[in-house]
Amino acid sequence: MWSTDSHWFEVALLMGLTAIGGVLLGHFEAHKPKWRRVLKILLANLLFVGVSVAFGRIWFWALLGVLALAVLYVHLIWLPKNGVNGWTGEPRERYLELVGPRRSRT
């Protein structure tokens, strides 16, 4: 009955990780409009499943691993190095200064 050889398994895995990530780290995205957050999820699913279809499941897992390493790097190294707690996103002003929209410097 349960099979992991379908691309729906990959979608389910990605959506499960998105749900867990949203609960634990969603406050990092709170400043973005909801439509952008939904679009990001849809595009990520399209990208990951597209990679699996085009290149094989091993590349899906490789891409997922690279993404996990990037998330760990940002939250454990880059944010603390720049004065922001990688778990809570505090101080909020400093975090928004780092990731906020770029303003022209004239």
VOMARFI-803639 format. One line per field, with one value per atom (N, C-alpha, C, CB): residue number from 1; atom name; x, y, z. Coordinates in Angstrom, 2 decimals. Each point is the difference from the previous one (the first is absolute). Glycine has a CB too. Layout:
BEGIN
i c(NUM/...);
at c(CA/...);
xx c(X/...);
yy c(Y/...);
zz c(Z/...);
END
This chain:
BEGIN
i c(1/1/1/1/2/2/2/2/3/3/3/3/4/4/4/4/5/5/5/5/6/6/6/6/7/7/7/7/8/8/8/8/9/9/9/9/10/10/10/10/11/11/11/11/12/12/12/12/13/13/13/13/14/14/14/14/15/15/15/15/16/16/16/16/17/17/17/17/18/18/18/18/19/19/19/19/20/20/20/20/21/21/21/21/22/22/22/22/23/23/23/23/24/24/24/24/25/25/25/25/26/26/26/26/27/27/27/27/28/28/28/28/29/29/29/29/30/30/30/30/31/31/31/31/32/32/32/32/33/33/33/33/34/34/34/34/35/35/35/35/36/36/36/36/37/37/37/37/38/38/38/38/39/39/39/39/40/40/40/40/41/41/41/41/42/42/42/42/43/43/43/43/44/44/44/44/45/45/45/45/46/46/46/46/47/47/47/47/48/48/48/48/49/49/49/49/50/50/50/50/51/51/51/51/52/52/52/52/53/53/53/53/54/54/54/54/55/55/55/55/56/56/56/56/57/57/57/57/58/58/58/58/59/59/59/59/60/60/60/60/61/61/61/61/62/62/62/62/63/63/63/63/64/64/64/64/65/65/65/65/66/66/66/66/67/67/67/67/68/68/68/68/69/69/69/69/70/70/70/70/71/71/71/71/72/72/72/72/73/73/73/73/74/74/74/74/75/75/75/75/76/76/76/76/77/77/77/77/78/78/78/78/79/79/79/79/80/80/80/80/81/81/81/81/82/82/82/82/83/83/83/83/84/84/84/84/85/85/85/85/86/86/86/86/87/87/87/87/88/88/88/88/89/89/89/89/90/90/90/90/91/91/91/91/92/92/92/92/93/93/93/93/94/94/94/94/95/95/95/95/96/96/96/96/97/97/97/97/98/98/98/98/99/99/99/99/100/100/100/100/101/101/101/101/102/102/102/102/103/103/103/103/104/104/104/104/105/105/105/105/106/106/106/106);
at c(N/CA/C/CB/N/CA/C/CB/N/CA/C/CB/N/CA/C/CB/N/CA/C/CB/N/CA/C/CB/N/CA/C/CB/N/CA/C/CB/N/CA/C/CB/N/CA/C/CB/N/CA/C/CB/N/CA/C/CB/N/CA/C/CB/N/CA/C/CB/N/CA/C/CB/N/CA/C/CB/N/CA/C/CB/N/CA/C/CB/N/CA/C/CB/N/CA/C/CB/N/CA/C/CB/N/CA/C/CB/N/CA/C/CB/N/CA/C/CB/N/CA/C/CB/N/CA/C/CB/N/CA/C/CB/N/CA/C/CB/N/CA/C/CB/N/CA/C/CB/N/CA/C/CB/N/CA/C/CB/N/CA/C/CB/N/CA/C/CB/N/CA/C/CB/N/CA/C/CB/N/CA/C/CB/N/CA/C/CB/N/CA/C/CB/N/CA/C/CB/N/CA/C/CB/N/CA/C/CB/N/CA/C/CB/N/CA/C/CB/N/CA/C/CB/N/CA/C/CB/N/CA/C/CB/N/CA/C/CB/N/CA/C/CB/N/CA/C/CB/N/CA/C/CB/N/CA/C/CB/N/CA/C/CB/N/CA/C/CB/N/CA/C/CB/N/CA/C/CB/N/CA/C/CB/N/CA/C/CB/N/CA/C/CB/N/CA/C/CB/N/CA/C/CB/N/CA/C/CB/N/CA/C/CB/N/CA/C/CB/N/CA/C/CB/N/CA/C/CB/N/CA/C/CB/N/CA/C/CB/N/CA/C/CB/N/CA/C/CB/N/CA/C/CB/N/CA/C/CB/N/CA/C/CB/N/CA/C/CB/N/CA/C/CB/N/CA/C/CB/N/CA/C/CB/N/CA/C/CB/N/CA/C/CB/N/CA/C/CB/N/CA/C/CB/N/CA/C/CB/N/CA/C/CB/N/CA/C/CB/N/CA/C/CB/N/CA/C/CB/N/CA/C/CB/N/CA/C/CB/N/CA/C/CB/N/CA/C/CB/N/CA/C/CB/N/CA/C/CB/N/CA/C/CB/N/CA/C/CB/N/CA/C/CB/N/CA/C/CB/N/CA/C/CB/N/CA/C/CB/N/CA/C/CB/N/CA/C/CB/N/CA/C/CB/N/CA/C/CB/N/CA/C/CB/N/CA/C/CB/N/CA/C/CB/N/CA/C/CB);
xx c(0.81/-0.81/0.86/-1.79/2.77/0.87/1.16/-0.67/0.93/1.08/0.78/-1.32/2.62/0.84/0.57/0.57/-1.01/0.55/-0.82/0.93/-1.78/-0.82/0.52/-2.01/1.80/0.41/-0.87/0.80/-1.96/-0.83/0.68/-2.05/2.90/0.78/0.90/-0.05/0.68/0.88/-0.79/1.53/-2.70/-0.85/-0.40/-0.87/0.47/-0.40/1.17/-1.70/2.88/1.19/0.29/0.94/-0.96/0.26/-1.04/1.08/-2.34/-1.06/0.10/-1.48/1.88/0.20/1.14/-0.86/1.97/1.13/-0.39/1.60/-2.41/-0.47/-0.87/0.09/-0.95/-0.87/0.83/-1.84/2.79/0.86/0.84/0.07/0.51/0.79/-0.83/1.47/-2.71/-0.88/-0.31/-0.96/0.79/-0.28/1.24/-1.71/2.86/1.21/0.68/0.30/-0.33/0.76/-0.84/1.98/-3.29/-0.88/0.11/-1.51/1.95/0.12/1.06/-0.71/1.61/1.00/-0.63/1.75/-2.90/-0.68/-1.21/0.78/-1.04/-1.24/-0.11/0.04/1.06/-0.03/-0.35/1.67/-1.70/-0.29/-1.50/2.29/-2.80/-1.43/-0.33/-0.06/-1.15/-0.43/0.08/-1.49/1.15/0.04/1.41/-1.96/2.97/1.39/0.42/0.54/-1.02/0.33/-0.65/0.21/-1.46/-0.67/0.68/-2.18/2.52/0.69/1.34/-1.14/1.86/1.28/-0.18/0.82/-1.85/-0.26/-0.33/-0.82/-0.04/-0.37/1.20/-2.30/3.11/1.17/1.04/-0.41/0.57/0.94/-0.45/0.59/-1.89/-0.51/0.23/-1.72/1.44/0.21/1.47/-1.94/2.82/1.44/0.45/0.35/-0.68/0.48/-0.56/0.20/-1.49/-0.58/0.49/-2.04/2.22/0.56/1.39/-1.36/2.19/1.34/-0.09/0.90/-1.82/-0.16/-0.45/-0.56/-0.36/-0.50/1.10/-2.35/3.03/0.97/1.31/-1.02/1.48/1.34/0.04/0.80/-1.91/-0.05/-0.11/1.34/-1.81/-0.25/1.27/-1.96/3.10/1.25/0.31/0.86/-1.19/0.23/-1.00/0.94/-2.14/-0.97/0.58/-1.92/2.45/0.57/1.24/-0.89/1.69/1.19/-0.41/1.27/-2.26/-0.48/-0.58/-0.46/-0.27/-0.57/1.12/-2.05/3.10/1.15/0.71/0.26/-0.07/0.65/-0.84/1.07/-2.39/-0.89/0.08/-1.53/1.55/0.11/1.30/-1.40/2.51/1.28/-0.03/1.17/-1.82/-0.10/-0.81/0.16/-1.27/-0.82/0.81/-2.11/2.81/0.83/1.08/-0.45/1.10/1.05/-0.56/1.19/-2.32/-0.57/-0.39/-0.84/0.16/-0.52/1.04/-2.17/3.18/0.99/1.27/-0.90/1.20/1.26/-0.22/1.10/-1.78/-0.09/-0.80/0.17/-1.36/-0.81/0.71/-2.07/2.58/0.71/1.22/-0.79/1.50/1.17/-0.40/1.12/-2.34/-0.50/-0.88/0.11/-0.03/-0.67/-1.46/1.58/-2.02/-1.40/-0.04/-0.70/-0.18/-0.18/-0.60/-0.30/0.96/-0.43/-1.25/2.33/-2.77/-1.22/-1.19/1.40/-1.20/-1.11/-0.10/0.23/0.85/-0.02/0.07/-1.30/1.82/0.09/1.44/-1.98/2.22/-0.96/-0.65/1.34/-2.63/-0.82/0.44/-1.90/2.22/0.41/1.27/-1.05/1.99/1.27/-0.26/1.28/-2.15/-0.33/-0.63/-0.33/-0.63/-0.66/0.98/-2.16/3.11/1.03/0.84/0.06/0.22/0.81/-0.75/1.22/-2.48/-0.74/-1.05/0.38/-0.56/-1.03/0.31/-0.46/-0.49/0.21/1.17/-2.45/3.18/1.16/-0.48/1.45/-0.94/-0.35/1.14/-1.42/1.06/1.05/0.85/-1.46/2.72/0.95/0.49/0.72/-1.58/0.39/0.20/-1.24);
yy c(-1.19/1.19/1.26/-1.27/1.37/1.17/-0.23/0.50/0.49/-0.11/1.31/-1.64/1.52/1.21/0.23/-0.34/-0.44/0.17/0.94/-2.28/3.07/0.98/1.40/-1.53/2.42/1.39/0.66/0.14/-0.73/0.53/-0.18/-0.52/-0.49/-0.16/1.22/-2.52/2.97/1.16/1.26/-1.05/1.21/1.16/-0.06/0.11/-1.31/-0.16/0.30/-1.72/1.25/0.26/1.50/-2.25/2.91/1.44/0.78/-0.28/-0.11/0.72/-0.25/-0.16/-1.04/-0.29/0.83/-2.32/2.39/0.83/1.47/-1.68/2.12/1.39/0.29/0.00/-0.94/0.19/0.10/-1.25/0.35/0.03/1.27/-2.53/2.87/1.22/1.24/-1.13/1.14/1.14/0.18/-0.34/-0.76/0.07/0.48/-1.86/1.29/0.31/1.31/-2.44/2.75/1.14/1.00/-1.48/1.36/0.87/1.47/-1.90/2.20/1.40/0.74/-0.64/-0.10/0.64/0.54/-1.52/0.99/0.40/0.89/-2.12/2.46/0.72/1.36/-1.16/1.77/1.32/-0.06/0.75/-1.94/-0.13/-0.21/-0.96/1.43/-0.19/-1.49/2.22/-2.58/-1.40/-0.58/0.45/0.31/-0.53/-0.40/1.42/-0.68/-0.37/-1.28/2.41/-2.60/-1.22/-1.21/1.33/-1.19/-1.10/-0.29/0.61/0.43/-0.18/-0.70/2.05/-1.71/-0.64/-1.50/2.14/-2.54/-1.43/-0.70/0.52/0.09/-0.61/-0.13/0.94/0.11/-0.04/-1.01/2.39/-2.48/-0.98/-1.42/1.59/-1.87/-1.32/-0.28/0.17/0.81/-0.15/-0.27/1.53/-0.77/-0.19/-1.39/2.46/-2.85/-1.26/-1.20/1.09/-1.09/-1.11/0.02/0.03/1.16/0.11/-0.59/2.03/-1.76/-0.58/-1.52/2.08/-2.59/-1.44/-0.64/0.32/0.32/-0.53/0.06/0.74/0.38/0.20/-0.75/2.22/-2.27/-0.53/-1.23/2.28/-2.60/-1.17/0.38/-1.24/0.27/0.24/0.30/-1.49/0.96/0.27/1.50/-2.30/2.97/1.45/0.78/-0.31/-0.24/0.58/0.01/-0.78/-0.38/-0.11/0.88/-2.34/2.43/0.85/1.47/-1.66/2.09/1.38/0.28/0.00/-0.95/0.15/0.11/-1.29/0.50/0.07/1.33/-2.45/2.96/1.31/1.10/-0.80/0.72/0.98/-0.07/-0.15/-1.05/-0.16/0.59/-2.08/1.83/0.58/1.53/-2.07/2.61/1.46/0.59/-0.20/-0.44/0.48/-0.06/-0.78/-0.33/-0.12/1.07/-2.45/2.69/1.01/1.37/-1.32/1.68/1.33/0.16/0.08/-1.09/0.14/-0.24/-0.71/-0.10/-0.31/0.84/-2.28/2.82/0.72/1.44/-2.16/2.35/1.34/0.97/-1.06/0.66/0.91/0.36/-1.00/0.02/0.39/0.88/-2.12/1.85/0.81/1.45/-2.03/2.22/1.35/0.57/-0.60/0.03/0.58/-0.35/1.79/-2.91/-0.42/-1.42/1.53/-1.79/-1.35/-0.86/0.85/-1.95/-0.85/-0.80/-0.13/0.09/-0.74/0.93/-1.72/2.87/0.91/1.17/-0.64/0.95/1.14/1.33/-1.38/1.39/1.23/0.49/-0.70/1.95/1.11/0.13/1.19/-1.02/0.01/1.10/-0.92/2.09/1.12/-0.34/1.61/-2.25/-0.37/-1.06/0.53/-1.50/-1.04/0.62/-1.65/2.54/0.63/0.87/-0.03/0.63/0.78/-0.89/1.60/-2.82/-0.93/-0.55/-0.60/0.27/-0.70/0.87/-2.08/3.29/0.87/0.40/0.84/-0.14/0.42/0.96/-0.30/0.15/0.86/1.39/-2.02/3.03/1.37/0.55/0.34/0.52/0.62/0.89/-0.08/0.07/0.75/1.22/-2.12/3.13/1.21/1.15/-0.79);
zz c(0.00/0.00/0.00/1.20/-0.32/0.05/-0.94/2.38/-3.21/-0.97/-0.01/-1.40/1.32/-0.04/-1.40/2.41/-3.39/-1.34/-0.88/0.21/0.41/-0.72/0.30/0.10/-1.05/0.24/1.06/-2.37/2.66/1.08/1.36/-1.35/1.46/1.23/0.21/-0.26/-0.82/0.09/0.37/-1.70/1.09/0.34/1.47/-2.37/2.83/1.40/0.94/-0.68/0.32/0.82/0.06/-0.63/-0.52/-0.03/0.79/-2.22/2.08/0.72/1.50/-2.02/2.41/1.42/0.57/-0.35/-0.39/0.45/0.04/-0.96/-0.01/-0.02/1.22/-2.51/2.86/1.17/1.28/-1.16/1.32/1.20/0.01/0.04/-1.19/-0.09/0.27/-1.63/1.18/0.25/1.47/-2.24/2.93/1.44/0.75/-0.21/-0.11/0.75/-0.42/0.27/-1.56/-0.49/-0.80/-0.05/0.11/-0.78/0.36/-0.18/1.39/0.39/-0.81/2.29/-2.94/-0.86/-1.29/0.96/-1.34/-1.24/0.26/-1.02/2.26/0.35/-0.70/2.20/-2.56/-0.63/-1.48/1.67/-2.26/-1.43/-0.22/-0.38/-0.75/-0.29/-0.13/-1.16/1.53/-0.03/-1.40/1.93/-2.95/-1.36/-0.40/-0.59/1.06/-0.32/0.70/-0.32/1.55/0.73/-0.65/2.11/-2.55/-0.69/-1.33/1.10/-1.86/-1.28/0.19/-0.88/1.94/0.29/0.20/1.03/-0.31/0.24/-1.31/2.32/-3.13/-1.28/-0.94/0.26/-0.35/-0.87/0.50/-0.60/1.91/0.55/-0.32/1.85/-1.72/-0.37/-1.48/1.81/-2.64/-1.44/-0.32/-0.42/1.05/-0.22/0.43/0.31/0.92/0.53/-0.76/2.22/-2.49/-0.75/-1.44/1.49/-2.04/-1.35/-0.09/-0.34/1.33/0.05/0.07/1.13/-0.32/0.13/-1.31/2.41/-3.09/-1.28/-1.06/0.59/-0.68/-1.06/0.22/-0.37/1.63/0.25/0.89/-0.28/0.92/0.86/1.47/-1.69/2.45/1.41/0.78/-0.18/-0.21/0.73/-0.02/-0.61/-0.49/-0.08/0.84/-2.28/2.43/0.92/1.41/-1.44/1.87/1.34/0.15/0.16/-1.22/0.05/0.15/-1.42/0.66/0.10/1.38/-2.46/2.99/1.34/1.04/-0.70/0.53/0.91/-0.08/-0.22/-0.98/-0.18/0.63/-2.13/1.94/0.62/1.52/-1.99/2.54/1.46/0.51/-0.12/-0.59/0.40/-0.06/-0.83/-0.20/-0.12/1.16/-2.50/2.85/1.13/1.29/-1.17/1.39/1.21/0.04/0.03/-1.16/-0.05/0.37/-1.76/1.14/0.25/1.46/-2.36/2.92/1.36/1.09/-0.90/0.62/1.03/-0.10/0.03/-1.22/-0.17/-0.45/-0.56/-0.59/-0.58/0.85/-2.21/2.66/0.83/1.31/-1.00/1.78/1.23/-0.26/1.02/-2.11/-0.34/-0.28/-0.93/0.48/-0.31/1.10/-2.40/3.60/1.16/0.16/-0.22/-0.38/0.11/0.53/-1.91/2.86/0.51/-1.11/2.38/-2.72/-1.10/0.27/-0.63/1.88/0.35/0.15/1.14/-0.51/0.28/-0.97/2.37/-3.08/-0.91/0.70/-1.55/2.75/0.78/0.04/1.38/-1.35/-0.03/-1.38/1.76/-1.74/-1.22/-0.97/1.32/-0.79/-0.86/-0.77/1.62/-0.94/-0.65/-1.07/2.11/-1.81/-0.97/-1.25/1.86/-1.67/-1.14/-0.79/1.25/-0.55/-0.67/-0.91/1.94/-1.49/-0.80/-1.20/2.07/-1.91/-1.05/-0.69/1.25/-0.77/-0.56/-1.43/2.28/-2.90/-1.39/-0.09/-0.47/-0.59/-0.23/-0.45/-0.61/1.25/-0.38/-0.83/2.07/-3.00/-0.82/0.90/-2.08/1.85/0.84/-0.79/1.24/-1.31/-0.73/0.93/-1.97);
END
